Amino acid sequence: MTNIDTVNKGKRGRHTVVILLLFFLASFAGMYVQSYRSVNQRWKDAETVVYPMGEKVYPDEDILMDFTMKGYAFRVDKAEILEYQDYLTKYGGEDEYTFAPDRVYDVTVTLYNENAMDGVGINLQDIYIGGKAWYASLNTLLLELANPKLQGSTAIALRENSEIQIHLPYGLNKETFRKENWENMNDMEANLIVTLYPTKKMIKLV
């Protein structure tokens, strides 16, 4: 009886931990989404410029969240939507993540430091993708899988006149999309958001 009771207590303990972890992640995701909504609402009247894939985009004095990335440039080299398991296969990963997306928008970008001042860098977590009435944030666990050279970091500061190619993974979950959009996702509007104000600069992914 003691052993069974101990096992049951252990199971209840694990269930409690899982529930608390789910609550924490849901709360964190909610705050992150609210942050994007707040920023977009604040700068909703900003001029919008959309660039084609393959073209260099310069943030210049425009800001993303609360800072500029003047001296840097972005270029989207490739973008594709992969099923989660296909993403793991592509980058040689194991299915070890507790909270995995259904699909991954895999965006390959090249970042350039052409003449940024010392101390100016890029926070990859602030860069998101979106379209009409939807957006997705960076999955940092999958980022580390696809970019071992980053050593788990999401903040980048390049030497002047240097560049780096990075695979940015954005998690997509079926329940957040309408059925027809989920089934035709490759045709949906999608952009990488580079800056928000005073000019909203985006790069087309489709």
C-alpha positions in Angstrom: 0.0 0.0 0.0 2.8 2.3 0.8 4.5 1.7 -2.6 1.3 2.3 -4.5 0.6 5.4 -2.5 4.1 6.7 -3.2 3.7 6.0 -7.0 0.3 7.8 -7.0 1.8 10.8 -5.2 4.6 10.8 -7.7 2.2 10.7 -10.6 0.1 13.5 -9.1 3.3 15.5 -8.6 4.3 15.1 -12.2 0.8 16.0 -13.4 1.0 19.2 -11.2 4.3 20.1 -12.7 3.1 19.6 -16.2 -0.1 21.7 -15.6 2.0 24.5 -14.0 4.5 24.4 -16.9 1.6 24.5 -19.4 0.1 27.4 -17.6 3.5 29.2 -17.5 4.1 28.7 -21.2 0.5 29.8 -22.1 0.9 32.9 -20.0 4.3 33.7 -21.5 3.0 33.2 -25.0 0.0 35.4 -24.2 2.3 38.2 -23.0 4.5 37.9 -26.1 1.4 38.0 -28.4 0.1 41.0 -26.4 3.4 42.7 -26.8 3.2 42.4 -30.6 -0.4 43.6 -30.6 0.5 46.6 -28.5 3.4 47.6 -30.7 1.4 47.1 -33.9 -1.5 49.1 -32.4 0.8 51.9 -31.4 2.3 52.2 -34.9 -0.8 51.2 -36.9 -0.6 54.3 -39.1 3.0 53.7 -40.1 3.9 53.8 -43.8 4.4 50.2 -45.0 7.0 49.1 -47.6 7.1 45.5 -48.8 10.3 44.1 -50.3 10.7 41.0 -52.4 12.6 38.0 -51.3 16.3 38.2 -52.2 16.6 42.0 -51.8 18.6 43.6 -49.1 16.5 45.6 -46.6 18.1 48.3 -44.4 16.4 49.1 -41.1 18.3 52.5 -40.9 16.6 54.7 -38.3 13.4 52.7 -38.2 12.7 50.7 -35.1 11.4 47.2 -34.5 10.4 47.0 -30.8 12.4 49.6 -28.8 15.6 50.0 -30.7 17.1 50.6 -34.1 19.4 48.3 -36.0 21.1 51.0 -38.1 24.1 49.7 -40.0 22.6 46.2 -40.5 20.9 44.8 -43.5 18.5 41.8 -43.9 18.0 39.5 -46.8 15.5 36.6 -47.0 17.1 33.8 -49.0 14.5 31.1 -48.7 11.2 30.4 -46.9 9.3 27.1 -46.7 6.6 25.5 -44.6 7.5 22.1 -43.2 5.7 19.6 -41.1 7.3 19.4 -37.7 8.8 16.0 -38.2 10.2 17.0 -41.6 11.8 20.0 -39.9 13.5 17.7 -37.4 14.7 15.4 -40.2 16.1 18.4 -42.2 18.2 19.5 -39.3 19.0 16.2 -37.8 17.0 16.7 -34.6 15.2 14.3 -32.2 11.6 14.6 -31.2 12.4 15.6 -27.7 10.5 18.8 -27.4 7.4 18.7 -25.1 5.7 21.6 -26.7 6.1 21.2 -30.5 4.3 23.1 -33.2 2.4 21.3 -35.9 4.4 23.0 -38.7 7.4 25.2 -38.9 7.8 28.2 -41.2 11.5 27.9 -41.9 12.9 31.2 -43.0 16.6 31.5 -44.1 18.0 35.0 -43.8 21.4 36.6 -44.2 22.3 39.4 -41.8 24.9 41.9 -42.7 26.8 44.4 -40.5 27.8 47.0 -43.0 28.6 49.9 -40.7 26.8 49.5 -37.4 28.2 51.3 -34.3 29.7 49.3 -31.5 27.1 47.8 -29.2 24.4 47.7 -31.9 23.0 44.3 -32.6 19.9 42.3 -33.4 17.6 40.4 -31.0 16.2 37.6 -33.1 13.3 37.0 -30.7 11.9 40.4 -31.7 11.7 39.5 -35.4 8.4 37.8 -36.3 6.4 36.8 -39.3 2.8 37.5 -40.2 0.1 38.0 -42.7 -3.5 39.1 -42.7 -4.8 38.6 -39.2 -2.1 36.2 -38.2 1.5 36.2 -36.9 4.0 33.8 -35.4 6.9 34.3 -33.1 10.4 32.6 -33.1 10.7 29.1 -31.6 14.0 29.4 -29.7 14.4 25.7 -29.1 14.2 24.9 -32.8 16.4 27.9 -33.5 19.2 26.3 -31.5 18.7 23.0 -33.4 19.0 24.6 -36.8 21.8 27.0 -35.8 24.3 25.3 -33.5 26.8 28.1 -34.2 24.7 30.5 -32.2 25.2 28.3 -29.1 21.7 29.0 -27.8 22.0 32.8 -28.1 19.2 34.9 -29.6 21.2 38.2 -29.6 23.6 38.8 -32.4 26.3 41.5 -32.8 28.4 41.0 -35.9 31.8 42.5 -36.7 31.7 45.3 -39.2 31.8 44.1 -42.8 30.8 40.6 -41.8 27.6 38.5 -42.4 25.9 35.4 -41.1 23.2 33.1 -42.5 20.6 32.0 -40.0 17.6 29.7 -40.2 14.7 31.3 -38.3 12.0 28.8 -37.3 8.4 30.0 -36.6 6.0 27.6 -35.0 2.6 27.2 -36.6 -0.3 25.5 -34.7 -3.3 24.1 -36.5 -5.9 25.3 -33.9 -4.9 29.0 -34.5 -5.8 29.0 -38.2 -9.1 28.6 -40.0 -9.4 25.2 -41.8 -9.2 26.6 -45.3 -6.2 28.7 -44.4 -4.4 25.8 -42.8 -5.0 23.6 -45.9 -3.7 26.3 -48.3 -1.0 27.8 -46.2 1.5 28.0 -49.0 -0.8 30.5 -50.7 -1.3 32.7 -47.7 0.2 36.1 -47.4 3.3 36.0 -45.2 6.0 38.5 -44.5 9.1 38.8 -42.3 8.7 42.0 -40.2 12.0 43.9 -40.1 10.9 47.3 -38.6 7.6 48.8 -37.4 8.1 52.6 -37.2 8.2 55.2 -38.6 8.3 52.9 -41.7 7.0 49.4 -41.4 9.4 47.3 -43.5 8.5 43.8 -44.5 10.0 41.1 -46.7 7.6 38.8 -48.7 7.9 35.1 -47.9 5.4 34.0 -50.6 
